Amino acid sequence: AQSVTQLDSHVSVSEGTPVLLRCNYSSSYSPSLFWYVQHPNKGLQLLLKYTSAATLVKGINGFEAEFKKSETSFHLTKPSAHMSDAAEYFCVVSGVNTNAGKSTFGDGTTLTVKP
Amino acid sequence: NAGVTQTPKFRILKIGQSMTLQCTQDMNHNYMYWYRQDPGMGLKLIYYSVGAGITDKGEVPNGYNVSRSTTEDFPLRLELAAPSQTSVYFCASSSRQEIRWGYTFGSGTRLTVV
């Protein structure tokens, strides 16, 4: 079984300040973890992925996430928010080798960036 | 352009009507998925397929059917539309070898049942 919890449904930051979107997961096996971004009325775009290599993962647009097994967390961060970062963000856990690649999505975090 | 193509992009159905949401991919991916996204929620898995001729239920399969006669196509069928099926539907695909790199998503079908 696998599940994911995004701890904040809404996060608001000012442009130029750091972003932290929190995600905890549970999985019966070694998971793959992903962050996807969805801009309004658009599809989902892969931001970054953790697949049991380096625990600090760098993605597109300056985002990165750190896999912490002891805390079962995979929080998404960015040093300096940009207006274009305003979107919905989804944390995803996937059973890569044992679950036909089925993914479980968190409920999402809406990021608002204020000028 | 290579990717996942969904049609239609928008559709309004009356209660009790039927329709098929089309999904096709040209990347020779063997894994395909249908998800629905309700307002303010994450995506829920409806059905998935690991190859032609093989399909299985996901988390929320009731009211839907699928088939996978070819590697490329994975249509989703709604037989008797209900207001609870108002949602945005996303099709996704991946190869077995590349599943650890995530999915390729289609752009979605926004369905309203009235």
Interface residues (C-beta under 8 A of the other chain):
Chain A: S9 S32 F34 Y36 K42 G43 L44 Q45 L46 K49 T51 F90 S94 V96 A100 G101 K102 S103 T104 F105 G106 D107 G108
Chain B: Y31 Y33 Y35 G40 M41 G42 L43 K44 L45 Y48 V50 D56 G58 F90 S94 R96 I99 R100 W101 G102 Y103 F105 G106 S107 G108
